[in-house]
Amino acid sequence: MKKRFLITVLGLAMGSALVFSGCGSKKDTKDSSSATVEQSKDSTTKAAESSKEETTTAGVKVDINYDIANHLDDSYEDVGKAFGDPVSDEAKDGGQKVVKYANPERELHYYGDDTSGYVLQAVSAKAGDLLSFTSDKVSLDDILDKMEGTQVKGLEANDAFLTIGEKGDSTVLFQSEGYYFVVSVDKDKMVSKDSAAAVLTEDRVSLDPADTSSKAPSDIKKPETKAAESTTAKK
């Protein structure tokens, strides 16, 4: 009788152990599964955040549109061959010729030259076209950084070339690779792809004479006499 009782007790104890063991196993499996799902979610979230950050911090692509800039100082005939038929072609006072194109919209300014006839010295276009960027807006700092541009002081006469695109709150003149650029910026110093912009040759740009550091070489006066030259050297 005692032996049967002990066997029954042992049987019940073993059954309970198996039940608890099974429950624990299921719980562990569930916890492990949940942990795997959470880890997977974290990885996906981090990957998405990393991708977003990479897109945001990848850098803005800005560069000179050489299809335009490379034709500066070229003759009227040579530029015409490269650009094709214009929308209009008009002679202006002061030995100037203005030629307009569409799709993309551009305005080319030629000036009379004694040896080559008319030569291209300024082009007005939208900033996105002239500076080769497709973003809705680019900061002026990014433009100067990517183009290794140096901001210089100019006269208001440069604004006359901003005939294509939207004019902002102010204009900025800067130099890059021997070209001068005028761009419209808003109050936050941002340039949109539709902002008015222009590229000018050194001969055509108007620099502020009070800013000696930004004077073109042709604007710097040399002493006229040996005495003046000697005095200048001593200073």
C-alpha positions, 0 to 999 in steps of 0.5 A: 500500500505504501509502495503504491502510494509512493509510486503515485506521488512520484508519478504526480511529481514527475508529471508536474515537473514536465508540465512546468518544464514545458511552460518554461520552455514555451515562455523562453521560446516566446521571449526569445522570439519577441527579442528577435522581432524587436532586434529586427525592428531596431535594425530596420529602424536604424537602417532607415535612419542611417539611409535618411541621414546619409541622404541628408548629409551626402552633400549638395551637388553644385558646379559651374555649368561649363556648357555656358561658361566655356563660351564666355569670350567666344565670338557671336558666330561660334556661340551661335553654332553651339546654341542653335536658333534663338528666340530673339536677337536684338542689337542694343545701344552701346555696341551690345547685342542681346540674344534670348533662348528658351528651354532652358531660358537664357539671355546672352549678352554680347559686346562689340570687340574691335578684333572679333566683332561681338563676343559673349561677356555675360549670360543670365539664367536661372541659378539651377541651370547656371550652377548645375543643381536640382535641389529646390534650394541651396544655401549660399555657403554650400554654393561657395564651398562646392565652387570654391568661390570667394565673395567680393564686393560689387556695384549695383550695375551687376544686378542689371544682368539678373533678367531670368528667374526670380529676384530675392531679397538681395544679390551676392557677387562671387568669383570662381575659377576666373568667372564672376557670378551674381545670384539672388538670395533670400533673407536666409541666404538661400538660393532657389533653383529658380533664382535669378543668376548671371555669369560675367567675364572679368571685363564686364563685372562691376567691382566696388572701387572701395574694396581694393582686395577685390579689384580686377588687375586692370583696375589697379593703377601703377605709378606713372613716373619713376619718382612716384614709383620710388615713393610707393616702393618706400611706403 
